[in-house]
Amino acid sequence: MANTLQSKKRARQNARRLSVNKARRSRIRTFLRKVEEAIASGDKEAAQNALRTAQPELMRGVSKGVFNKNTASRKMSRLASRIKLIG
């Protein structure tokens, strides 16, 4: 349990950041899920559009500290290569 004023404030800040980051992570996952669904349906145009809208969201997550830069780049690269395979 937090005893000092500083540790109590830090606990409040951590709780606030946790809720904000959880919402950001959820939003990014929703965009990624839309790309996955478009790939699964086999619609190349829809998948490309979904990836175009997901990329800025992913990079925003990187700048906000929710994801590591390499993780976001890896996700985008793998999705793009899967979209390329759609005939």
Backbone as CSV, one residue per row, in Angstrom:
resi,resn,N_x,N_y,N_z,CA_x,CA_y,CA_z,C_x,C_y,C_z
1,MET,0.838,-1.183,0.000,0.000,0.000,0.000,0.880,1.243,0.000
2,ALA,0.482,2.245,-0.768,1.254,3.480,-0.858,1.123,4.269,0.444
3,ASN,2.259,4.692,0.968,2.251,5.415,2.240,2.567,6.895,2.084
4,THR,3.592,7.210,1.304,3.990,8.609,1.175,3.109,9.312,0.151
5,LEU,3.111,10.621,0.212,2.327,11.403,-0.750,2.784,11.122,-2.178
6,GLN,4.107,11.027,-2.340,4.651,10.791,-3.670,4.198,9.435,-4.219
7,SER,4.210,8.397,-3.376,3.814,7.077,-3.852,2.306,7.004,-4.100
8,LYS,1.518,7.774,-3.334,0.079,7.819,-3.589,-0.219,8.492,-4.923
9,LYS,0.492,9.577,-5.202,0.322,10.270,-6.483,0.747,9.357,-7.621
10,ARG,1.874,8.665,-7.453,2.362,7.765,-8.485,1.350,6.651,-8.757
11,ALA,0.700,6.150,-7.723,-0.311,5.106,-7.895,-1.500,5.642,-8.686
12,ARG,-1.910,6.891,-8.407,-3.009,7.500,-9.170,-2.616,7.659,-10.630
13,GLN,-1.392,8.138,-10.886,-0.937,8.330,-12.267,-0.882,7.002,-13.015
14,ASN,-0.381,5.963,-12.344,-0.284,4.653,-12.990,-1.652,4.113,-13.347
15,ALA,-2.630,4.304,-12.469,-3.986,3.822,-12.748,-4.578,4.559,-13.947
16,ARG,-4.343,5.877,-14.019,-4.857,6.668,-15.133,-4.199,6.237,-16.439
17,ARG,-2.872,6.067,-16.412,-2.148,5.665,-17.623,-2.550,4.279,-18.078
18,LEU,-2.807,3.383,-17.103,-3.223,2.028,-17.444,-4.528,2.054,-18.233
19,SER,-5.494,2.846,-17.781,-6.784,2.886,-18.472,-6.656,3.518,-19.852
20,VAL,-5.842,4.556,-19.972,-5.655,5.210,-21.269,-4.958,4.273,-22.241
21,ASN,-3.895,3.599,-21.772,-3.147,2.697,-22.642,-3.976,1.484,-23.031
22,LYS,-4.832,1.032,-22.118,-5.692,-0.109,-22.429,-6.665,0.265,-23.550
23,ALA,-7.202,1.474,-23.490,-8.121,1.932,-24.541,-7.383,2.067,-25.871
24,ARG,-6.165,2.606,-25.839,-5.383,2.748,-27.070,-5.065,1.392,-27.681
25,ARG,-4.653,0.456,-26.842,-4.313,-0.882,-27.320,-5.534,-1.562,-27.926
26,SER,-6.671,-1.394,-27.301,-7.907,-1.979,-27.804,-8.276,-1.389,-29.160
27,ARG,-8.126,-0.078,-29.292,-8.444,0.594,-30.552,-7.538,0.086,-31.676
28,ILE,-6.256,-0.064,-31.393,-5.314,-0.548,-32.405,-5.652,-1.980,-32.793
29,ARG,-5.972,-2.811,-31.811,-6.321,-4.203,-32.106,-7.577,-4.290,-32.972
30,THR,-8.505,-3.370,-32.776,-9.708,-3.348,-33.604,-9.355,-3.078,-35.058
31,PHE,-8.459,-2.112,-35.287,-8.025,-1.817,-36.652,-7.314,-3.026,-37.260
32,LEU,-6.480,-3.696,-36.479,-5.771,-4.873,-36.983,-6.740,-6.015,-37.277
33,ARG,-7.779,-6.146,-36.455,-8.768,-7.189,-36.677,-9.512,-6.966,-37.994
34,LYS,-9.775,-5.704,-38.332,-10.440,-5.397,-39.599,-9.577,-5.819,-40.775
35,VAL,-8.265,-5.627,-40.660,-7.353,-6.067,-41.721,-7.385,-7.583,-41.829
36,GLU,-7.325,-8.264,-40.690,-7.361,-9.732,-40.685,-8.635,-10.261,-41.319
37,GLU,-9.763,-9.636,-41.016,-11.033,-10.085,-41.573,-11.073,-9.880,-43.080
38,ALA,-10.515,-8.766,-43.548,-10.478,-8.514,-44.988,-9.582,-9.527,-45.689
39,ILE,-8.473,-9.887,-45.051,-7.583,-10.898,-45.633,-8.295,-12.244,-45.680
40,ALA,-8.992,-12.570,-44.606,-9.701,-13.862,-44.546,-10.804,-13.947,-45.590
41,SER,-11.443,-12.815,-45.884,-12.510,-12.835,-46.882,-11.959,-12.893,-48.295
42,GLY,-10.664,-12.601,-48.458,-10.044,-12.676,-49.776,-10.212,-11.431,-50.617
43,ASP,-10.668,-10.352,-50.003,-10.879,-9.100,-50.735,-9.617,-8.250,-50.624
44,LYS,-8.816,-8.243,-51.694,-7.522,-7.565,-51.659,-7.667,-6.056,-51.499
45,GLU,-8.622,-5.475,-52.216,-8.811,-4.018,-52.150,-9.218,-3.576,-50.743
46,ALA,-10.154,-4.305,-50.143,-10.597,-3.964,-48.791,-9.466,-4.150,-47.786
47,ALA,-8.662,-5.190,-47.988,-7.546,-5.440,-47.081,-6.516,-4.318,-47.180
48,GLN,-6.242,-3.865,-48.392,-5.279,-2.771,-48.563,-5.788,-1.491,-47.912
49,ASN,-7.069,-1.207,-48.102,-7.648,-0.007,-47.478,-7.613,-0.105,-45.956
50,ALA,-7.921,-1.288,-45.439,-7.907,-1.483,-43.989,-6.490,-1.324,-43.438
51,LEU,-5.507,-1.825,-44.178,-4.119,-1.680,-43.732,-3.691,-0.220,-43.768
52,ARG,-4.132,0.519,-44.793,-3.793,1.942,-44.885,-4.346,2.728,-43.696
53,THR,-5.526,2.349,-43.222,-6.086,3.050,-42.065,-5.467,2.560,-40.757
54,ALA,-4.968,1.314,-40.740,-4.393,0.762,-39.517,-2.974,1.268,-39.271
55,GLN,-2.238,1.561,-40.335,-0.843,1.968,-40.168,-0.661,3.222,-39.313
56,PRO,-1.414,4.307,-39.565,-1.232,5.480,-38.693,-1.615,5.204,-37.241
57,GLU,-2.606,4.352,-37.037,-3.007,4.008,-35.671,-1.881,3.266,-34.955
58,LEU,-1.270,2.325,-35.657,-0.156,1.588,-35.072,1.000,2.520,-34.727
59,MET,1.331,3.414,-35.644,2.450,4.318,-35.393,2.119,5.327,-34.290
60,ARG,0.849,5.680,-34.155,0.445,6.544,-33.054,0.634,5.806,-31.726
61,GLY,0.341,4.514,-31.742,0.573,3.701,-30.550,2.045,3.652,-30.182
62,VAL,2.908,3.635,-31.210,4.353,3.651,-30.959,4.758,4.971,-30.313
63,SER,4.266,6.078,-30.874,4.662,7.385,-30.337,4.117,7.603,-28.930
64,LYS,3.003,6.960,-28.596,2.428,7.099,-27.255,3.021,6.089,-26.269
65,GLY,3.864,5.188,-26.766,4.524,4.242,-25.877,3.746,2.982,-25.591
66,VAL,2.709,2.696,-26.374,1.919,1.492,-26.154,2.615,0.291,-26.773
67,PHE,3.218,0.478,-27.953,3.931,-0.585,-28.645,5.361,-0.153,-28.913
68,ASN,6.232,-1.150,-29.058,7.588,-0.888,-29.493,7.587,-0.651,-31.003
69,LYS,8.506,0.173,-31.485,8.566,0.521,-32.904,8.765,-0.724,-33.766
70,ASN,9.646,-1.608,-33.344,9.905,-2.813,-34.129,8.697,-3.743,-34.156
71,THR,7.950,-3.792,-33.075,6.749,-4.622,-33.027,5.728,-4.125,-34.042
72,ALA,5.524,-2.821,-34.080,4.565,-2.247,-35.028,5.032,-2.472,-36.455
73,SER,6.315,-2.289,-36.710,6.845,-2.498,-38.056,6.692,-3.953,-38.480
74,ARG,6.945,-4.871,-37.564,6.805,-6.294,-37.862,5.358,-6.643,-38.194
75,LYS,4.418,-6.107,-37.421,3.001,-6.379,-37.676,2.587,-5.856,-39.051
76,MET,3.002,-4.635,-39.371,2.647,-4.054,-40.670,3.260,-4.851,-41.813
77,SER,4.509,-5.258,-41.648,5.197,-6.002,-42.690,4.517,-7.345,-42.943
78,ARG,4.171,-8.037,-41.886,3.545,-9.352,-42.036,2.158,-9.241,-42.659
79,LEU,1.413,-8.225,-42.254,0.090,-8.027,-42.856,0.211,-7.683,-44.337
80,ALA,1.175,-6.812,-44.665,1.356,-6.406,-46.065,1.744,-7.594,-46.925
81,SER,2.612,-8.470,-46.405,3.019,-9.623,-47.200,1.868,-10.604,-47.366
82,ARG,0.991,-10.730,-46.368,-0.185,-11.592,-46.502,-1.168,-11.029,-47.502
83,ILE,-1.272,-9.693,-47.562,-2.171,-9.062,-48.534,-1.649,-9.285,-49.947
84,LYS,-0.323,-9.235,-50.109,0.275,-9.476,-51.424,-0.063,-10.853,-51.966
85,LEU,-0.194,-11.836,-51.079,-0.446,-13.212,-51.501,-1.876,-13.428,-51.983
86,ILE,-2.769,-12.498,-51.671,-4.159,-12.648,-52.110,-4.181,-12.528,-53.628
87,GLY,-4.753,-13.540,-54.288,-4.719,-13.578,-55.738,-5.772,-12.740,-56.343
